[in-house]
């Protein structure tokens, strides 16, 4: 997609791992990646474009648990939320599942998973509709917790922004582009 007006307003779901490079995102013009050793997320402007004029907020959906290695590669892991992130995830799953009366694209609740784990269970490569729905629903939910410590109102004038995150896990990142003089306020979600 090249429509920057649309793509830059869409939030991202990304993963941060200290032991391996990984990225997950919801079809955006911005490409996040996790950097080894420091538990960071690096956002990069599409085609090297500057991230100036954007404000990012970072929210933790859940932390990684039970990582199983196959040599140097992770073959399996779990995601577990805390009380606030699970309440947010549960609310968002309910919102996302109500978008369409058909249950064909519903986000499943898996036995043994908490709600953060259910969000993480969405297959990034084959369940694009569920991924778009949960991304939109996480933004709409009134249960969204505060941004992680040091993860609110982040800006840069460069083409990349490296964000320190508290632990390896699954994160939701919002991007609020600079508002135009058309009347919206800096806090407006419609900017």
C-alpha positions in Angstrom: 0.0 0.0 0.0 1.3 3.4 -0.8 -1.5 5.6 0.5 0.5 7.2 3.3 -2.5 9.1 4.7 -4.1 5.7 5.5 -1.1 3.6 6.3 0.5 6.0 8.7 -2.6 6.2 10.8 -2.9 2.4 11.2 -1.4 1.1 14.5 1.2 -1.6 14.5 1.5 -4.9 16.4 5.1 -5.7 16.8 7.2 -8.2 18.6 10.4 -7.5 20.5 12.9 -10.3 21.3 16.4 -10.0 22.7 17.5 -13.3 21.4 16.5 -13.1 17.7 15.5 -10.5 15.1 11.8 -10.7 14.5 9.0 -8.4 13.2 5.3 -8.5 13.0 3.2 -5.7 11.6 -0.2 -5.1 10.3 0.4 -4.0 6.7 2.0 -0.7 7.3 4.3 1.7 5.5 6.6 1.6 8.6 8.6 -1.5 9.2 9.4 -2.4 12.8 12.2 -4.8 13.8 13.5 -6.1 17.0 17.2 -5.8 17.7 19.3 -8.4 19.4 20.6 -8.0 23.0 18.9 -4.8 24.1 15.2 -5.6 23.9 14.3 -2.8 21.6 12.0 -2.1 18.7 13.2 -0.1 15.8 10.7 1.7 13.6 11.9 2.7 10.1 10.2 5.0 7.7 9.1 3.5 4.4 11.8 3.6 1.8 14.0 5.6 4.2 11.5 8.4 4.7 11.8 10.6 7.8 9.6 9.9 10.8 9.6 13.6 11.6 6.2 14.9 12.4 5.0 11.6 13.9 4.3 10.8 17.5 4.4 7.1 18.6 3.0 5.5 21.7 3.9 1.9 22.7 1.6 -0.5 24.6 2.5 -4.0 25.8 0.0 -6.7 24.9 2.0 -9.5 26.6 5.4 -10.8 27.5 7.0 -14.0 26.0 6.9 -17.2 28.1 8.0 -20.7 27.6 10.4 -20.1 24.7 11.6 -23.4 23.1 14.8 -23.3 21.1 15.6 -25.6 18.1 19.3 -24.8 17.8 19.5 -21.1 17.6 15.9 -20.6 16.4 12.8 -20.2 18.5 10.5 -23.0 17.6 7.7 -22.1 20.0 6.8 -19.6 22.6 3.8 -18.3 24.6 2.5 -14.8 25.2 1.0 -13.9 28.6 -0.6 -10.6 29.5 -1.1 -8.9 32.8 -4.4 -7.9 34.3 -4.7 -4.6 32.4 -3.5 -5.9 29.0 -5.8 -9.0 29.2 -8.8 -6.7 30.0 -7.8 -4.6 26.9 -7.2 -7.7 24.7 -10.6 -9.3 25.8 -12.4 -6.0 25.1 -10.7 -5.7 21.7 -11.5 -9.3 20.8 -15.2 -8.7 21.5 -15.1 -5.5 19.4 -13.3 -7.2 16.5 -15.6 -10.2 16.5 -18.7 -7.9 16.3 -17.5 -6.2 13.1 -19.1 -8.9 10.9 -22.2 -11.0 11.8 -20.4 -14.0 10.3 -18.2 -15.9 12.7 -15.8 -17.0 9.9 -13.3 -14.3 10.7 -13.7 -14.3 14.5 -10.7 -14.3 16.7 -10.8 -17.6 18.5 -10.4 -18.1 22.3 -8.0 -21.0 22.7 -8.1 -23.2 25.8 -5.2 -22.5 28.1 -4.4 -19.1 26.6 -5.2 -15.8 28.2 -6.6 -13.0 26.1 -3.1 -11.6 25.2 -2.2 -15.1 24.1 -5.3 -15.2 21.9 -4.2 -12.0 20.2 -0.8 -13.4 19.7 -2.3 -16.6 18.3 -3.5 -14.7 15.2 -1.4 -16.0 12.3 0.4 -13.0 10.8 0.8 -14.7 7.4 -2.6 -16.3 6.9 -5.2 -14.4 9.0 -4.8 -10.9 7.6 -8.5 -10.0 8.2 -8.3 -11.0 11.9 -5.1 -9.0 12.2 -6.6 -5.9 10.7 -9.7 -6.4 12.9 -7.8 -6.8 16.1 -5.5 -3.8 15.3 -8.5 -1.6 14.7 -10.3 -2.9 17.8 -7.3 -2.4 20.1 -7.4 1.2 19.0 -11.1 1.5 19.6 -11.1 -0.2 23.0 -11.7 2.0 26.1 -9.7 -0.5 28.1 -6.3 0.3 26.6 -3.8 0.7 29.4 -1.2 3.5 29.7 1.8 3.4 27.4 4.8 1.5 28.7 7.3 3.5 30.8 9.3 5.7 28.4 6.9 4.8 25.5 4.6 7.8 25.3 4.8 10.6 22.8 8.0 9.4 21.2 9.3 11.5 18.3 12.4 11.7 16.0 13.6 13.8 13.1 15.4 10.8 11.6 14.3 7.9 9.4 14.4 5.4 12.3 13.4 5.4 16.0 14.7 2.9 18.4 12.4 2.2 21.4 13.6 0.5 24.6 10.9 -1.9 25.8 10.8 -3.5 29.3 10.8 -7.1 28.2 10.6 -9.4 25.2 7.0 -9.6 24.1 4.2 -8.5 21.8 3.6 -4.7 21.6 1.1 -2.4 20.0 2.4 0.9 18.6 0.3 3.8 17.5 1.4 6.5 15.1 -0.2 10.0 15.3 1.1 12.0 12.3 1.4 15.8 12.7 -1.9 17.5 12.3 -2.6 19.9 9.6 -4.0 23.4 10.1 -7.4 22.0 9.1 -8.8 22.3 12.6 -7.8 19.0 14.3 -6.0 19.2 17.6 -2.7 17.4 18.4 -4.6 14.9 20.6 -7.2 14.1 17.9 -7.3 10.5 16.8 -8.5 11.6 13.4 -5.3 13.4 12.5 
